[in-house]
Amino acid sequence: MQFAQYDVVMVKSFLTEKLAEADAFNLRPPRVGDVATIIEIYSNPIGYELECSDADGITEWMVAFEPHEVELELIK
């Protein structure tokens, strides 16, 4: 499936465990079931920068994934 910038996706599974470092943009690591926005699509190497925010709009994590590291589902 092809995704576009600003698509809202859900993390279905991790094919490679990805831990977010604790800093201003990563309050916690990504989890299966998280809903995130694709904020950037990279072409070399191919990948997605995802941002997950809480109900107040505070960023919980912002992590780049290569397609083989995560399975995403488009939220409609």
C-alpha positions, 0 to 999 in steps of 0.5 A: 500500500502506498501512503501520502504525506499527512495520511493518518495511520495505525501501527499494526505491528513492528517487524523490527523493534524501534525504541524512541529515545527520550527527548523533547519529541519522544516521551515514550516509544511507539506501540502497536495500536498507536495512531500517527501522522506521516509527516515526511516520506523519504526516498533514499532510503525509503521510509516514513517519519511518523508523529504520534500525539496525545489528545491535547496535541502533545507529541508523544513520539516522532520516529522514522521507520523504513517500510520493512520495520513496521506494518501500517494501516490507513485510518479512514 
